[in-house]
Amino acid sequence: MGFPRCRGDSVQLKILHAVTLITPDGAYGGPARVATSQARALTDNGHSVTLIAAGDGFGGSFPDVFDGVQVKLFPSNRSLPGGFTTTYSLPMLRWLHRHVNSFDVAHLHMARDLTMLPVAAVTKRANVPYVLQTHGMVAPDKRAMVHVVDAIATRRALRSAAAIASLSDHEDSELRLVGGRDIPIRRLQNGIDVHKEIRSDPRSASGEPLEVLYLARLHERKRPQLFLRAALEIVQEVDGVQFSIAGPDGGELVHLQKLLANATPVARARIRLEGPTSPERVLERMAACDIYVLPTVNEFFGLTAVEAMLQRRPIIVDRTCGLAPLVESEQAGLVFDGTLESLIQRIRTLLANESLRTRMGRNGSRLVHRDYSIESVARSLENLYRIATPEYVHFGDAEQQH
C-alpha cells in the first residue's frame, strides 16, 4: 500500500473506486453515476482517483475518461442472460491483482454480482483497506442461491470492510441482517454537483405543452408501466400535456411498446418512448421537462429525483422512496401511495396549478443546495478514508501539528 501524499496543508490519497458496469447509456443507473460524481469531487479536492468497471456498449474502444472521470474499463461478459448479477470481467480482476497495492484505499460500490464480490476478495487479500457502498443492493433474500453467495462472499466482504456507507436507518438494518450486528456502518448521503443548475424556464413559459417525464431504467421495480397507464388516462382528459419515458431497457420496453401500440391515436401522439439518456445529458433533460415522476418502489435514494429538484422541477415519488419524507416536509413535490389512482391525482394536481409547480420547484432547489452538495459528500468520504487508513490519520495529525 502506498503512503498518503501531502499537498499544501492536506493529505492526498491515491484512491481506487470500483463499480460493476459503465455504459454510454447509463444502463447501470444510480450506482455508476454516484461513483463518477464522487470520483470527480475527490479529484477536485486534489486526490488521485481511478475508477474501474466492466464496460459495455463503447464499440470496441474504451475511453480513458468518462463523465469527467479517469477510468479503466474492461471487457465484460455475462454467465447467464438477464440482469447485472452475472456480469463479470476477468481482465479487470487480472489488472486489479497487478495494481491494487498501488492504492492507499479502495471504495467499492458493491452488489451481489460476479464483478464486485471478486473485487472485494482481491482487495482484502492484498490488505488494502476498503470502504463499501451498497446503494441498497444488499438486502436479506430468501432464495437458496443468495444464501450460498452470502455465506461464501457477501458476508465476508461486509465484515472485512473498514467502513460501510449507508443511506438510512432502514439500509443499516438490512445490512446488519446480512453481515451481522457489528459491521462498521457509517452514514453517507448521496450528492450532486449543485453548480450544474441550468436555470432554464419550464416549457409552459414558452406556451409549449407541459411535459411530464419518467427518466429511469425500464425495469419492473421502477414501474414504468404504472407511469404509462397514468399517462394513457390523463392525455384523454387534459389538453396541452405530453408524457415522455426515457431510460435504458431493463425488460419492460416490450410491454410499454405493446401498451402504446394498443392506445388511441391521441395517446400515441402525446406519449413518447425516447430511449436512454446519456449520463452527461441527464441534468439538461430534467431542465427540459415540467414535472418529474419517479414511481419506483423502495427506492433508497432516488438520484434522478434530486437532479430534477436541482433544476427547479417539482417531483412525484412513491411513499416508499427514501426521499419521500423530505419531499413532503420541504414541499418540494408530491408523494403518492403506490396506486394508479393516487399517481393520476398527483399528476393532475401539478398540471392544473402553475404557481404550485413553481413554488415546489424553488423549494426543491433550496433543499438540494442545502443537503445534497457533492462537496459535502466529498468531505464525508475523506473522513471515511481516514477511518480506513491509519496512516492517513497519523499523517494528517502530523500535518496539523506543523
C-alpha positions as CSV (number, residue, x, y, z in Angstrom):
1,M,0.0,0.0,0.0
2,G,1.3,3.5,-0.9
3,F,1.8,6.2,1.7
4,P,-0.5,9.2,1.6
5,R,0.9,12.3,0.0
6,C,0.9,15.9,1.1
7,R,-0.4,18.8,-1.0
8,G,-0.5,22.1,0.8
9,D,-2.0,21.7,4.2
10,S,-3.9,18.5,3.4
11,V,-3.1,14.8,2.9
12,Q,-3.8,13.5,-0.6
13,L,-4.7,9.9,-1.3
14,K,-4.4,7.5,-4.2
15,I,-8.0,6.2,-4.3
16,L,-9.5,3.3,-6.3
17,H,-13.2,3.4,-7.0
18,A,-14.8,0.3,-8.5
19,V,-18.4,-0.3,-9.8
20,T,-19.9,-3.2,-11.6
21,L,-20.6,-1.7,-15.1
22,I,-20.3,1.6,-17.0
23,T,-22.1,2.0,-20.4
24,P,-22.6,5.1,-22.6
25,D,-26.4,4.9,-22.0
26,G,-26.1,4.7,-18.2
27,A,-27.7,1.3,-18.0
28,Y,-26.4,0.5,-14.6
29,G,-28.1,3.6,-13.2
30,G,-27.5,5.3,-9.9
31,P,-24.5,3.4,-8.5
32,A,-22.4,4.2,-11.6
33,R,-23.5,7.8,-11.5
34,V,-22.8,8.1,-7.8
35,A,-19.3,6.6,-8.4
36,T,-18.5,9.1,-11.1
37,S,-19.8,12.0,-9.1
38,Q,-17.8,11.1,-6.1
39,A,-14.7,10.5,-8.1
40,R,-14.9,13.9,-9.7
41,A,-15.4,15.7,-6.4
42,L,-12.5,13.8,-4.8
43,T,-10.3,14.7,-7.8
44,D,-11.3,18.3,-7.5
45,N,-10.0,18.1,-3.8
46,G,-6.6,17.1,-5.1
47,H,-6.8,13.3,-4.7
48,S,-5.7,10.9,-7.4
49,V,-8.7,8.8,-8.3
50,T,-9.1,5.9,-10.7
51,L,-12.5,4.4,-11.4
52,I,-12.5,0.8,-12.7
53,A,-15.5,-1.1,-14.1
54,A,-16.6,-3.6,-16.6
55,G,-17.6,-1.7,-19.8
56,D,-20.1,-2.4,-22.5
57,G,-21.5,-0.5,-25.5
58,F,-18.5,1.5,-26.4
59,G,-18.0,0.0,-29.8
60,G,-14.8,-1.9,-29.0
61,S,-12.7,1.1,-27.8
62,F,-12.9,2.1,-24.2
63,P,-12.4,5.7,-23.2
64,D,-9.8,6.8,-20.7
65,V,-12.2,9.5,-19.3
66,F,-15.9,9.0,-18.8
67,D,-18.3,11.7,-17.5
68,G,-15.2,13.8,-16.5
69,V,-13.5,11.0,-14.5
70,Q,-10.3,9.0,-15.1
71,V,-11.5,5.4,-15.8
72,K,-10.1,2.0,-16.6
73,L,-12.8,-0.1,-18.3
74,F,-12.5,-3.7,-19.2
75,P,-14.4,-6.2,-21.5
76,S,-17.4,-7.7,-19.8
77,N,-19.3,-10.9,-20.1
78,R,-22.4,-12.4,-18.6
79,S,-22.5,-16.0,-17.5
80,L,-26.3,-16.0,-17.8
81,P,-28.8,-13.8,-19.7
82,G,-30.8,-11.3,-17.6
83,G,-29.7,-8.7,-15.1
84,F,-26.4,-7.4,-13.9
85,T,-25.8,-10.1,-11.3
86,T,-23.9,-12.4,-13.6
87,T,-21.8,-9.7,-15.2
88,Y,-18.1,-10.5,-14.8
89,S,-14.7,-9.3,-16.2
90,L,-11.6,-11.5,-15.9
91,P,-9.4,-8.8,-17.4
92,M,-10.5,-6.4,-14.7
93,L,-9.5,-8.9,-12.0
94,R,-6.2,-9.5,-13.6
95,W,-5.5,-5.8,-13.7
96,L,-6.6,-5.4,-10.1
97,H,-4.2,-8.2,-9.0
98,R,-1.3,-6.3,-10.5
99,H,-2.2,-2.8,-9.4
100,V,-4.3,-2.9,-6.2
101,N,-1.3,-2.4,-3.9
102,S,-0.5,1.0,-5.5
103,F,-3.6,2.5,-3.9
104,D,-4.0,3.8,-0.4
105,V,-7.7,3.0,-0.1
106,A,-10.4,1.4,-2.2
107,H,-14.1,2.4,-2.5
108,L,-16.2,-0.4,-3.7
109,H,-19.8,0.2,-5.0
110,M,-20.8,-3.3,-4.3
111,A,-23.7,-5.5,-5.2
112,R,-24.1,-9.3,-5.1
113,D,-22.6,-9.9,-8.5
114,L,-19.7,-11.6,-10.2
115,T,-17.8,-8.4,-10.7
116,M,-17.8,-6.7,-7.3
117,L,-17.7,-9.7,-5.0
118,P,-14.4,-10.9,-6.5
119,V,-13.1,-7.3,-6.4
120,A,-13.7,-7.2,-2.7
121,A,-11.9,-10.5,-2.2
122,V,-8.9,-9.4,-4.2
123,T,-8.7,-6.1,-2.3
124,K,-9.0,-7.9,1.1
125,R,-6.3,-10.4,0.1
126,A,-3.9,-7.5,-0.8
127,N,-4.6,-5.9,2.7
128,V,-5.7,-2.7,1.0
129,P,-8.4,-1.1,3.3
130,Y,-11.7,-0.5,1.6
131,V,-15.0,1.3,2.1
132,L,-18.1,-0.5,0.8
133,Q,-21.2,1.4,-0.5
134,T,-24.0,-0.9,-1.4
135,H,-26.7,1.6,-2.6
136,G,-29.5,-0.5,-1.2
137,M,-28.5,-3.5,-3.3
138,V,-27.5,-5.9,-0.5
139,A,-30.6,-6.8,1.5
140,P,-31.9,-10.0,3.0
141,D,-33.1,-12.5,0.4
142,K,-34.7,-15.9,1.0
143,R,-33.6,-17.5,-2.3
144,A,-31.3,-20.5,-1.7
145,M,-28.6,-19.3,-4.2
146,V,-28.4,-15.9,-2.4
147,H,-27.8,-17.7,0.9
148,V,-24.9,-19.6,-0.7
149,V,-23.4,-16.4,-2.2
150,D,-23.8,-14.6,1.2
151,A,-22.1,-17.4,3.1
152,I,-19.2,-17.6,0.6
153,A,-18.6,-14.0,-0.3
154,T,-21.1,-11.2,0.7
155,R,-20.8,-11.6,4.5
156,R,-17.0,-11.8,4.3
157,A,-16.9,-8.6,2.2
158,L,-19.1,-6.7,4.6
159,R,-17.2,-7.9,7.7
160,S,-13.8,-7.1,6.2
161,A,-14.7,-3.5,5.2
162,A,-13.1,-0.6,7.1
163,A,-16.4,1.2,6.8
164,I,-19.7,0.6,5.1
165,A,-21.6,3.7,3.7
166,S,-25.3,3.6,4.3
167,L,-28.1,6.0,3.3
168,S,-30.6,5.3,6.0
169,D,-31.6,3.5,9.2
170,H,-33.6,1.1,7.0
171,E,-30.5,0.2,5.0
172,D,-28.5,-0.1,8.2
173,S,-30.9,-2.8,9.4
174,E,-30.9,-4.7,6.2
175,L,-27.1,-4.7,6.0
176,R,-26.8,-6.0,9.6
177,L,-29.3,-8.8,8.8
178,V,-26.9,-9.9,6.0
179,G,-23.5,-9.1,7.6
180,G,-24.1,-9.2,11.3
181,R,-24.7,-6.7,14.0
182,D,-21.1,-5.5,14.5
183,I,-20.3,-4.5,10.9
184,P,-18.9,-0.9,10.7
185,I,-21.8,1.1,9.2
186,R,-21.4,4.9,8.7
187,R,-23.9,7.3,7.3
188,L,-23.1,8.8,3.9
189,Q,-25.5,10.9,1.9
190,N,-25.5,10.9,-1.9
191,G,-24.9,14.2,-3.6
192,I,-24.7,16.0,-6.9
193,D,-22.8,19.0,-8.3
194,V,-25.1,21.9,-7.4
195,H,-23.2,24.2,-9.7
196,K,-24.8,22.4,-12.6
197,E,-28.2,24.0,-12.1
198,I,-29.2,25.1,-15.6
199,R,-31.9,27.6,-14.6
200,S,-34.0,27.2,-17.7
201,D,-37.6,28.2,-17.9
202,P,-40.2,25.4,-17.9
203,R,-41.8,24.6,-21.3
204,S,-45.0,26.2,-20.1
205,A,-43.3,29.6,-20.1
206,S,-43.0,29.4,-23.9
207,G,-46.5,28.2,-24.5
208,E,-45.4,24.7,-25.3
209,P,-47.3,21.7,-24.0
210,L,-46.4,20.8,-20.4
211,E,-44.2,17.7,-20.2
212,V,-44.3,15.0,-17.6
213,L,-41.2,12.9,-17.6
214,Y,-40.1,9.5,-16.4
215,L,-36.4,9.0,-16.6
216,A,-35.0,5.8,-15.1
217,R,-34.2,2.2,-16.2
218,L,-37.2,0.5,-17.8
219,H,-37.3,-2.2,-15.1
220,E,-40.3,-3.8,-13.3
221,R,-39.3,-2.3,-9.9
222,K,-39.1,1.2,-11.4
223,R,-42.7,0.8,-12.6
224,P,-42.6,2.5,-16.0
225,Q,-45.9,0.7,-16.8
226,L,-47.6,2.4,-14.0
227,F,-46.4,5.8,-15.3
228,L,-47.6,4.9,-18.8
229,R,-51.0,3.8,-17.6
230,A,-51.4,7.1,-15.8
231,A,-50.3,8.9,-19.0
232,L,-52.8,7.0,-21.1
233,E,-55.7,8.1,-18.9
234,I,-54.6,11.8,-18.4
235,V,-54.0,12.6,-22.1
236,Q,-57.6,11.6,-22.9
237,E,-58.8,14.2,-20.4
238,V,-56.2,17.0,-20.3
239,D,-55.2,19.1,-23.3
240,G,-51.7,20.7,-23.6
241,V,-49.7,17.9,-22.0
242,Q,-47.3,15.3,-23.2
243,F,-45.6,12.4,-21.5
244,S,-42.1,11.1,-22.1
245,I,-40.5,7.9,-21.0
246,A,-36.7,7.9,-21.1
247,G,-34.2,5.2,-20.0
248,P,-32.3,2.1,-21.0
249,D,-34.3,-1.1,-21.3
250,G,-34.4,-3.4,-18.2
251,G,-37.0,-5.8,-19.5
252,E,-40.1,-3.5,-19.7
253,L,-39.7,-1.9,-23.1
254,V,-41.6,-4.6,-24.9
255,H,-44.6,-4.3,-22.5
256,L,-44.5,-0.5,-22.9
257,Q,-44.5,-0.7,-26.7
258,K,-47.4,-3.1,-26.6
259,L,-49.5,-0.9,-24.4
260,L,-48.8,2.1,-26.5
261,A,-49.5,0.3,-29.8
262,N,-53.0,-0.6,-28.5
263,A,-53.6,3.0,-27.3
264,T,-55.8,5.7,-29.0
265,P,-54.2,7.9,-31.8
266,V,-54.4,10.8,-29.3
267,A,-52.3,8.9,-26.8
268,R,-49.8,7.7,-29.3
269,A,-49.3,11.3,-30.5
270,R,-48.7,12.6,-27.0
271,I,-46.8,9.8,-25.3
272,R,-43.2,9.2,-26.4
273,L,-40.7,6.4,-25.7
274,E,-37.5,8.2,-26.3
275,G,-34.8,5.7,-25.3
276,P,-31.9,6.1,-22.9
277,T,-30.4,9.4,-21.9
278,S,-26.6,9.5,-21.6
279,P,-25.4,10.4,-18.0
280,E,-23.9,13.7,-19.1
281,R,-27.3,14.8,-20.5
282,V,-29.5,13.9,-17.6
283,L,-29.5,17.4,-16.0
284,E,-30.2,19.0,-19.3
285,R,-33.1,16.6,-19.9
286,M,-34.5,17.3,-16.4
287,A,-34.4,21.0,-17.1
288,A,-36.5,20.5,-20.3
289,C,-39.5,19.0,-18.5
290,D,-42.2,20.5,-16.3
291,I,-42.8,17.6,-13.8
292,Y,-40.7,14.6,-13.0
293,V,-42.2,11.3,-11.8
294,L,-40.2,8.5,-10.1
295,P,-42.7,5.7,-9.4
296,T,-40.1,3.2,-8.1
297,V,-40.9,1.1,-5.1
298,N,-38.5,1.1,-2.2
299,E,-36.0,3.5,-3.8
300,F,-33.4,4.1,-1.1
301,F,-32.5,7.5,-2.5
302,G,-33.6,8.5,-6.0
303,L,-30.7,10.3,-7.6
304,T,-32.8,11.4,-10.6
305,A,-35.3,13.0,-8.3
306,V,-32.6,15.1,-6.7
307,E,-31.3,16.1,-10.2
308,A,-34.8,17.2,-11.1
309,M,-35.2,19.2,-8.0
310,L,-31.8,20.9,-8.7
311,Q,-33.4,22.1,-12.0
312,R,-36.4,23.5,-10.1
313,R,-38.8,20.9,-11.3
314,P,-41.5,19.6,-8.9
315,I,-41.3,15.8,-8.4
316,I,-43.7,13.0,-7.6
317,V,-42.3,10.0,-5.7
318,D,-43.7,6.8,-4.2
319,R,-44.2,6.9,-0.4
320,T,-41.6,4.1,-0.1
321,C,-38.9,6.3,-1.6
322,G,-36.2,7.4,0.9
323,L,-36.7,11.0,-0.2
324,A,-40.4,11.0,0.4
325,P,-40.4,12.4,4.0
326,L,-38.2,15.4,2.9
327,V,-40.2,15.9,-0.3
328,E,-43.3,16.3,1.8
329,S,-41.8,18.3,4.7
330,E,-40.0,20.7,2.4
331,Q,-42.9,20.9,-0.1
332,A,-40.7,20.1,-3.0
333,G,-43.2,17.8,-4.7
334,L,-45.9,15.3,-4.0
335,V,-45.9,11.8,-2.7
336,F,-48.4,9.1,-3.9
337,D,-49.5,5.9,-2.2
338,G,-48.3,3.5,-4.9
339,T,-51.7,3.1,-6.6
340,L,-52.5,4.2,-10.2
341,E,-55.4,6.4,-8.9
342,S,-53.1,8.2,-6.5
343,L,-50.4,8.8,-9.1
344,I,-53.0,10.2,-11.6
345,Q,-54.4,12.5,-8.9
346,R,-50.9,13.9,-8.1
347,I,-50.1,14.5,-11.7
348,R,-53.4,16.2,-12.3
349,T,-52.8,18.5,-9.3
350,L,-49.5,19.7,-10.6
351,L,-50.6,20.1,-14.1
352,A,-53.5,22.3,-13.0
353,N,-51.5,24.6,-10.8
354,E,-48.6,26.6,-12.2
355,S,-47.9,28.5,-9.0
356,L,-47.7,25.3,-7.1
357,R,-45.2,23.9,-9.6
358,T,-43.1,27.0,-9.4
359,R,-43.1,27.1,-5.6
360,M,-42.3,23.4,-5.3
361,G,-39.5,23.7,-7.8
362,R,-37.9,26.5,-5.9
363,N,-38.3,24.6,-2.6
364,G,-36.6,21.5,-4.2
365,S,-33.7,23.5,-5.5
366,R,-33.1,25.0,-2.0
367,L,-33.3,21.5,-0.5
368,V,-30.7,20.1,-2.9
369,H,-28.3,23.1,-2.3
370,R,-28.6,22.7,1.5
371,D,-28.5,18.9,1.9
372,Y,-27.1,17.2,-1.3
373,S,-24.0,19.1,-2.3
374,I,-21.3,16.8,-3.7
375,E,-18.6,19.0,-2.0
376,S,-20.1,18.0,1.4
377,V,-20.2,14.3,0.3
378,A,-16.5,14.5,-0.6
379,R,-15.7,15.8,2.9
380,S,-17.6,12.9,4.4
381,L,-15.8,10.5,2.2
382,E,-12.4,11.8,3.3
383,N,-13.5,11.2,6.9
384,L,-14.4,7.6,5.9
385,Y,-11.0,7.2,4.3
386,R,-9.3,8.5,7.5
387,I,-11.1,5.7,9.4
388,A,-10.0,3.2,6.8
389,T,-6.3,4.2,6.7
390,P,-4.4,4.6,10.0
391,E,-1.5,6.1,8.0
392,Y,-3.8,8.8,6.7
393,V,-4.9,9.7,10.3
394,H,-1.4,9.7,11.6
395,F,0.0,11.7,8.7
396,G,-2.9,14.2,8.8
397,D,-2.3,14.8,12.6
398,A,1.3,15.4,11.9
399,E,0.5,18.0,9.2
400,Q,-1.8,19.8,11.6
401,Q,0.9,19.9,14.3
402,H,3.2,21.6,11.8
